Amino acid sequence: MIEDKDQALASVKDWILARKKGSEEVPLDLDTDLIENRHIDSLMILDFLFFLEHLVGREMPMEPKLVSSLRTLRLIRDNII
């Protein structure tokens, strides 16, 4: 388990911002919908999942709940990290 959720969440935010140029026009806070606001798109989702699995040190089962857990940084922090 990750000891510092804030640091892990900062890593997630940095990963997203580094890969999505032009997303600066939509703020990226805890409740920003990452998919709706195109911070994460369909081409990025698998890379994002691999990044999260590496970050938390465990595999995440592909199930419908997983996608809804990726919608905001708050949901990622509360359900994945």
C-alpha positions in Angstrom: 0.0 0.0 0.0 1.2 3.5 -0.7 2.2 5.4 2.4 1.7 8.9 1.1 -1.6 9.3 -0.9 -0.9 13.0 -1.6 2.4 12.2 -3.2 0.9 9.4 -5.2 -2.0 11.7 -6.3 0.5 14.3 -7.4 2.3 11.7 -9.5 -1.1 10.8 -11.1 -1.8 14.5 -11.9 1.7 15.0 -13.3 1.3 11.9 -15.5 -1.9 13.2 -16.9 -0.6 16.7 -17.6 2.6 15.5 -19.2 0.6 13.5 -21.8 -2.2 15.8 -22.5 -1.0 18.9 -24.1 -3.6 21.6 -24.4 -5.6 20.4 -21.4 -4.5 23.4 -19.4 -7.7 25.2 -20.5 -9.7 22.9 -18.3 -8.6 23.0 -14.6 -7.5 19.7 -13.1 -8.7 19.5 -9.6 -10.0 16.7 -7.4 -13.5 16.7 -8.9 -12.7 17.4 -12.6 -14.1 14.6 -14.8 -11.0 13.3 -16.5 -12.8 11.6 -19.3 -15.5 14.2 -20.0 -12.9 17.0 -20.0 -10.6 14.9 -22.2 -7.7 14.8 -19.8 -7.8 11.0 -20.4 -9.0 9.7 -23.8 -9.6 6.2 -25.1 -6.1 6.0 -26.5 -4.5 6.8 -23.2 -6.7 4.6 -20.9 -4.6 1.4 -21.1 -1.3 3.3 -20.5 -3.0 5.1 -17.6 -4.1 1.7 -16.1 -0.6 0.3 -16.4 0.8 3.5 -14.8 -1.7 3.1 -11.9 -0.9 -0.6 -11.4 2.8 0.2 -11.2 2.1 3.1 -8.8 0.0 1.1 -6.4 1.9 -2.2 -6.9 -1.1 -4.4 -7.8 -3.1 -5.5 -10.8 -6.5 -4.0 -11.2 -9.3 -6.3 -12.5 -11.0 -5.0 -15.6 -14.6 -4.5 -14.4 -17.2 -1.8 -14.9 -16.5 -0.3 -11.5 -12.9 0.4 -12.5 -13.9 2.8 -15.2 -16.1 4.8 -12.9 -13.2 4.9 -10.4 -11.0 6.6 -12.9 -13.3 9.6 -13.6 -11.8 12.0 -11.1 -8.7 12.4 -9.0 -10.8 12.1 -5.9 -12.2 8.8 -7.0 -8.7 7.6 -7.9 -7.4 8.6 -4.5 -10.3 7.0 -2.6 -10.7 3.8 -4.6 -7.4 3.0 -6.2 -4.5 4.6 -4.3 
